[in-house]
Amino acid sequence: MNNSKNIPWRKLVLHIAAWAIVLSLPLLTRYDSGRPKHPDDHGFLLLHILTSVLFVPVFYFNTSVLTPRLLYTRRYFAYAGTVLGLYAVFMLIHGGLFSLLIYSRPFKIFPSSFFNLIPFLAVLAVGTASRQAQDKVKSDKLLQERHEETLKTELSFLRSQISPHFMFNVLNNMLAMARLKSEQLEPTIIKLSSLMRYILYETDEETVSLKKETEYLQSYIDLQRQRIGNKVKLKVNMEPGEEEYCLPPMLLIPFIENAFKHGLSAISDPVIEVELHTSGSMLYFRVANKFNKNTDEIKDKTSGIGLQNVKRRLNLLYGNRYSLLINDIDNWFTVSLQLNLQQS
């Protein structure tokens, strides 16, 4: 933790040291031995130092604004035009400084522009390379975090999202159906098989189609419906649409599992609502359940990965391309998720 907090300070010290070296170059490279004094020696030295100071805002303006907003978006003509305008302002200030500090000769725009062009372009090149290197480090770190998050959540999903308690209940129901020779046995086996196939194979992929994810959610809800019978009022409406959008596997199941886990106990008229639909590239997902605040809802420490971990996964995978609202009002627990499925 201490190392991470020191990084901004290290970066600041590094920048200050680098600019101190650049600004001191006119002094370090000055050579006076054996050369007669010139009345504008002091003026030229001061001019070089002040001109070097002008490179500081040029560097950071290019790094913070021009590179991310124009180069990264491939607006090359806009970048070139802005750089030309920036150089014109730079030369205007440089010319004013020259006129104020140098008395022995007039300011000549063309030789001076050619003389300052190379260091100006060098500052731009170093700034752009620096920004790209920083962004590459951030991108690699984010990819690594996403990879680590996937590895951590994969095991959690397989062990807890379909809890052993739920699986044992489904198997017991199937045993009872077999003894009663119920016609529901075959579709129950098919749904359980589909659910397990999804968990074991589809979750190996980085993304799955929204339709497959919806089918998985529906199989889970149907098995829960068979397990609890008429004890709970289920309102389910899921319409993934016709577009072939993708999302990370098992991203939505924690919300539904949470509703079944905490929406059944010590409630006289339990209700669980699940809604899913798309509009354009936006996914709208809502899960709501009635619950009893007076009961202990933490039944199993290993149940689910928790809403906080789901939020972290959404942050890592989608950044600012999602909105998650969680409300606890009048014995109703509601989760509303809006997710931009368009690839960034």
C-alpha positions as CSV (number, residue, x, y, z in Angstrom):
1,M,0.0,0.0,0.0
2,N,2.8,2.4,0.9
3,N,4.5,1.8,-2.4
4,S,1.4,2.5,-4.4
5,K,0.8,5.8,-2.5
6,N,4.4,6.9,-3.2
7,I,4.1,6.4,-7.0
8,P,2.5,9.9,-7.7
9,W,5.3,11.5,-5.6
10,R,7.9,9.6,-7.4
11,K,6.4,10.6,-10.7
12,L,6.3,14.3,-9.6
13,V,10.0,14.2,-8.5
14,L,11.0,12.5,-11.7
15,H,9.3,15.2,-13.8
16,I,10.8,18.0,-11.8
17,A,14.3,16.4,-12.1
18,A,13.9,16.0,-15.9
19,W,12.8,19.6,-16.4
20,A,15.5,20.9,-14.1
21,I,18.1,19.2,-16.4
22,V,16.5,20.5,-19.5
23,L,16.3,24.1,-18.2
24,S,19.9,24.0,-17.0
25,L,21.3,22.9,-20.4
26,P,21.9,26.5,-21.5
27,L,24.1,27.0,-18.4
28,L,25.7,23.6,-18.6
29,T,26.6,24.0,-22.3
30,R,27.8,27.5,-22.0
31,Y,31.4,28.0,-23.1
32,D,33.2,31.3,-22.4
33,S,36.9,30.4,-22.3
34,G,38.9,32.6,-24.7
35,R,35.9,34.2,-26.3
36,P,35.4,38.0,-26.1
37,K,32.4,39.2,-24.1
38,H,29.3,40.2,-26.1
39,P,26.8,42.7,-24.8
40,D,24.0,40.3,-25.5
41,D,25.6,37.2,-23.8
42,H,23.4,37.6,-20.8
43,G,20.3,38.2,-23.0
44,F,20.9,35.1,-25.1
45,L,21.4,33.0,-22.0
46,L,18.2,34.3,-20.5
47,L,16.4,33.8,-23.9
48,H,17.4,30.2,-24.1
49,I,16.3,29.5,-20.5
50,L,12.9,31.2,-21.0
51,T,12.4,29.4,-24.4
52,S,13.1,26.1,-22.7
53,V,10.4,27.0,-20.1
54,L,8.0,27.4,-23.0
55,F,8.5,23.7,-23.8
56,V,6.9,22.7,-20.4
57,P,3.3,23.7,-21.3
58,V,3.8,22.4,-24.8
59,F,4.9,19.0,-23.5
60,Y,2.0,18.6,-21.1
61,F,-0.6,20.1,-23.4
62,N,0.4,17.5,-26.0
63,T,0.5,14.7,-23.5
64,S,-2.8,15.5,-21.7
65,V,-4.9,16.8,-24.5
66,L,-3.6,16.4,-28.1
67,T,-2.4,12.8,-27.9
68,P,-5.5,11.2,-26.3
69,R,-8.1,13.4,-28.0
70,L,-6.7,13.7,-31.5
71,L,-4.0,11.1,-32.1
72,Y,-5.8,8.2,-30.3
73,T,-9.0,9.0,-32.2
74,R,-7.0,9.2,-35.5
75,R,-7.8,12.8,-36.2
76,Y,-4.4,13.4,-37.7
77,F,-5.3,16.5,-39.7
78,A,-6.8,18.2,-36.6
79,Y,-3.6,17.2,-34.7
80,A,-1.3,18.6,-37.4
81,G,-3.3,21.9,-37.6
82,T,-3.3,22.3,-33.8
83,V,0.4,21.6,-33.6
84,L,1.0,24.3,-36.3
85,G,-1.1,26.8,-34.4
86,L,0.7,25.9,-31.2
87,Y,4.1,26.4,-32.8
88,A,2.9,29.8,-34.2
89,V,2.0,30.9,-30.6
90,F,5.3,29.5,-29.4
91,M,7.3,31.5,-32.0
92,L,5.2,34.6,-31.3
93,I,6.2,34.5,-27.6
94,H,9.8,33.6,-28.5
95,G,10.0,36.6,-30.9
96,G,8.6,38.9,-28.2
97,L,11.2,37.6,-25.7
98,F,14.0,38.0,-28.4
99,S,13.0,41.6,-29.0
100,L,13.0,42.4,-25.3
101,L,16.3,40.7,-24.4
102,I,18.5,41.1,-27.5
103,Y,19.6,44.5,-28.6
104,S,22.5,43.9,-31.1
105,R,20.4,42.3,-33.9
106,P,16.8,42.2,-35.1
107,F,14.6,39.2,-34.8
108,K,14.4,37.1,-38.0
109,I,11.4,34.8,-38.1
110,F,12.6,32.2,-40.6
111,P,16.0,31.4,-39.2
112,S,14.6,31.4,-35.7
113,S,11.7,29.2,-36.7
114,F,14.0,26.6,-38.3
115,F,16.3,26.7,-35.3
116,N,13.5,26.1,-32.8
117,L,11.6,23.6,-34.9
118,I,13.7,20.6,-34.1
119,P,13.6,20.9,-30.3
120,F,9.8,21.7,-30.6
121,L,9.2,18.5,-32.5
122,A,11.4,16.6,-30.1
123,V,9.3,17.7,-27.2
124,L,6.2,16.6,-29.0
125,A,7.7,13.2,-29.8
126,V,8.9,12.6,-26.3
127,G,5.5,13.7,-24.9
128,T,3.6,11.4,-27.2
129,A,5.9,8.5,-26.5
130,S,5.6,9.1,-22.8
131,R,1.8,9.2,-22.9
132,Q,1.6,6.0,-25.0
133,A,4.0,4.2,-22.6
134,Q,1.9,5.2,-19.6
135,D,-1.3,4.1,-21.3
136,K,0.3,0.9,-22.3
137,V,1.3,0.2,-18.7
138,K,-2.3,1.0,-17.5
139,S,-3.8,-1.1,-20.2
140,D,-1.6,-4.1,-19.4
141,K,-2.3,-3.7,-15.7
142,L,-6.1,-3.6,-16.4
143,L,-5.9,-6.7,-18.6
144,Q,-3.9,-8.4,-15.9
145,E,-6.5,-7.4,-13.3
146,R,-9.3,-8.7,-15.6
147,H,-7.5,-12.0,-16.1
148,E,-6.9,-12.4,-12.3
149,E,-10.6,-11.5,-11.6
150,T,-11.7,-14.1,-14.2
151,L,-9.5,-16.8,-12.5
152,K,-10.8,-15.9,-9.1
153,T,-14.4,-15.7,-10.0
154,E,-14.4,-18.8,-12.1
155,L,-13.8,-21.1,-9.2
156,S,-16.3,-19.1,-7.0
157,F,-18.9,-19.5,-9.7
158,L,-18.4,-23.2,-10.1
159,R,-18.4,-23.9,-6.4
160,S,-21.1,-21.5,-5.1
161,Q,-23.3,-20.0,-7.8
162,I,-25.2,-23.3,-8.2
163,S,-24.9,-24.2,-4.5
164,P,-24.8,-27.8,-3.3
165,H,-28.0,-27.2,-1.4
166,F,-29.8,-26.3,-4.6
167,M,-28.4,-29.3,-6.5
168,F,-29.4,-31.7,-3.8
169,N,-32.9,-30.3,-3.7
170,V,-33.2,-30.7,-7.5
171,L,-31.9,-34.3,-7.3
172,N,-34.3,-35.1,-4.5
173,N,-37.2,-33.7,-6.6
174,M,-36.1,-35.8,-9.6
175,L,-36.0,-38.9,-7.3
176,A,-39.6,-38.1,-6.2
177,M,-40.6,-37.6,-9.8
178,A,-39.1,-41.0,-10.8
179,R,-41.0,-42.8,-8.0
180,L,-44.2,-41.1,-9.1
181,K,-43.4,-41.7,-12.8
182,S,-44.1,-38.0,-13.3
183,E,-44.0,-36.6,-16.9
184,Q,-41.9,-33.7,-15.6
185,L,-38.9,-35.9,-15.0
186,E,-37.6,-35.8,-18.5
187,P,-37.8,-32.0,-19.0
188,T,-36.2,-31.6,-15.6
189,I,-33.3,-33.8,-16.5
190,I,-32.9,-31.9,-19.8
191,K,-32.9,-28.5,-18.0
192,L,-30.4,-29.8,-15.4
193,S,-28.2,-31.2,-18.1
194,S,-28.3,-27.9,-20.0
195,L,-27.5,-26.0,-16.9
196,M,-24.5,-28.2,-16.0
197,R,-23.2,-28.2,-19.6
198,Y,-23.3,-24.4,-19.6
199,I,-21.3,-24.2,-16.3
200,L,-18.7,-26.8,-17.3
201,Y,-18.1,-25.7,-20.9
202,E,-19.5,-22.3,-21.8
203,T,-17.8,-20.6,-18.8
204,D,-14.4,-21.4,-20.3
205,E,-15.0,-18.7,-22.9
206,E,-14.4,-15.0,-22.2
207,T,-17.8,-14.2,-23.5
208,V,-21.1,-15.9,-24.4
209,S,-24.1,-14.8,-26.4
210,L,-26.8,-13.0,-24.6
211,K,-29.2,-15.7,-25.8
212,K,-27.2,-18.5,-24.2
213,E,-26.9,-16.5,-21.0
214,T,-30.7,-16.0,-21.0
215,E,-31.3,-19.7,-21.6
216,Y,-29.1,-20.5,-18.6
217,L,-31.0,-18.1,-16.4
218,Q,-34.3,-19.6,-17.6
219,S,-33.1,-23.1,-16.8
220,Y,-32.0,-22.1,-13.3
221,I,-35.4,-20.3,-12.7
222,D,-37.4,-23.3,-14.0
223,L,-35.5,-25.7,-11.7
224,Q,-36.1,-23.4,-8.8
225,R,-39.8,-23.2,-9.8
226,Q,-40.1,-27.0,-9.7
227,R,-38.3,-27.2,-6.4
228,I,-40.4,-24.6,-4.6
229,G,-43.7,-25.3,-6.4
230,N,-46.4,-22.7,-5.6
231,K,-44.7,-21.3,-2.5
232,V,-43.5,-18.2,-4.3
233,K,-45.1,-16.0,-7.0
234,L,-42.6,-15.9,-9.9
235,K,-42.9,-13.1,-12.5
236,V,-40.3,-13.7,-15.2
237,N,-40.1,-11.9,-18.5
238,M,-36.8,-12.2,-20.4
239,E,-36.5,-11.1,-24.0
240,P,-32.8,-10.9,-25.2
241,G,-33.7,-9.7,-28.6
242,E,-32.4,-10.7,-32.0
243,E,-29.1,-9.0,-32.0
244,E,-26.0,-11.2,-31.4
245,Y,-24.6,-9.4,-28.4
246,C,-22.2,-11.0,-26.0
247,L,-21.3,-10.6,-22.4
248,P,-19.1,-12.4,-19.8
249,P,-20.6,-15.8,-18.7
250,M,-22.5,-16.0,-15.5
251,L,-22.5,-12.2,-15.0
252,L,-26.2,-12.0,-14.1
253,I,-26.9,-15.2,-12.1
254,P,-25.6,-13.8,-8.7
255,F,-28.6,-11.4,-8.7
256,I,-31.2,-14.1,-9.4
257,E,-29.6,-16.5,-6.9
258,N,-29.6,-13.8,-4.3
259,A,-33.3,-13.3,-4.9
260,F,-34.1,-17.0,-4.4
261,K,-31.8,-17.2,-1.4
262,H,-33.3,-14.3,0.5
263,G,-36.8,-14.0,-0.9
264,L,-38.3,-17.2,0.4
265,S,-37.8,-17.5,4.2
266,A,-40.3,-16.1,6.8
267,I,-42.4,-14.3,4.2
268,S,-46.1,-14.8,4.0
269,D,-46.5,-14.1,0.3
270,P,-43.0,-14.3,-1.3
271,V,-42.6,-12.7,-4.8
272,I,-39.7,-12.7,-7.1
273,E,-39.6,-10.7,-10.3
274,V,-37.0,-11.0,-13.1
275,E,-37.0,-8.8,-16.2
276,L,-34.6,-8.7,-19.0
277,H,-34.8,-6.9,-22.4
278,T,-32.6,-5.0,-24.8
279,S,-32.9,-1.7,-26.7
280,G,-30.3,-1.1,-29.3
281,S,-27.0,-2.1,-27.6
282,M,-28.3,-1.5,-24.1
283,L,-29.3,-4.4,-21.8
284,Y,-31.9,-3.7,-19.1
285,F,-31.9,-6.2,-16.3
286,R,-34.0,-6.1,-13.1
287,V,-34.4,-8.5,-10.2
288,A,-36.7,-7.8,-7.3
289,N,-37.8,-9.8,-4.3
290,K,-39.7,-9.3,-1.1
291,F,-37.8,-10.2,2.1
292,N,-38.1,-10.1,5.8
293,K,-35.7,-7.8,7.6
294,N,-36.2,-9.5,10.9
295,T,-34.7,-12.8,9.7
296,D,-31.1,-13.8,9.4
297,E,-30.5,-13.8,5.7
298,I,-26.9,-15.0,5.8
299,K,-27.5,-18.7,5.6
300,D,-24.3,-19.8,3.9
301,K,-20.9,-18.0,3.9
302,T,-20.0,-19.5,0.6
303,S,-23.2,-18.7,-1.2
304,G,-22.6,-16.5,-4.2
305,I,-19.6,-14.1,-4.7
306,G,-21.5,-11.2,-3.1
307,L,-22.8,-8.0,-4.6
308,Q,-19.6,-6.2,-3.9
309,N,-17.6,-8.7,-6.0
310,V,-20.2,-8.4,-8.8
311,K,-19.7,-4.6,-8.8
312,R,-15.9,-5.1,-9.0
313,R,-16.3,-7.4,-11.9
314,L,-18.5,-5.0,-13.7
315,N,-16.0,-2.2,-13.0
316,L,-13.2,-4.2,-14.4
317,L,-15.0,-5.5,-17.5
318,Y,-17.2,-2.4,-18.4
319,G,-15.7,0.7,-16.7
320,N,-18.2,3.5,-17.2
321,R,-20.4,1.5,-19.7
322,Y,-22.9,0.3,-17.0
323,S,-25.2,1.6,-14.3
324,L,-26.1,-0.5,-11.2
325,L,-28.8,0.6,-8.8
326,I,-29.5,-1.4,-5.6
327,N,-32.5,-0.4,-3.5
328,D,-33.9,-1.7,-0.2
329,I,-37.3,-0.1,0.2
330,D,-40.5,-1.3,2.0
331,N,-39.3,-4.9,2.3
332,W,-38.5,-5.0,-1.4
333,F,-34.9,-5.6,-2.5
334,T,-34.4,-4.4,-6.1
335,V,-31.4,-4.6,-8.4
336,S,-31.5,-2.6,-11.7
337,L,-28.6,-3.0,-14.2
338,Q,-28.2,-1.1,-17.4
339,L,-25.3,-2.4,-19.5
340,N,-23.9,-1.2,-22.8
341,L,-23.2,-4.4,-24.7
342,Q,-21.5,-2.6,-27.6
343,Q,-17.8,-3.5,-27.7
344,S,-15.7,-0.5,-26.8
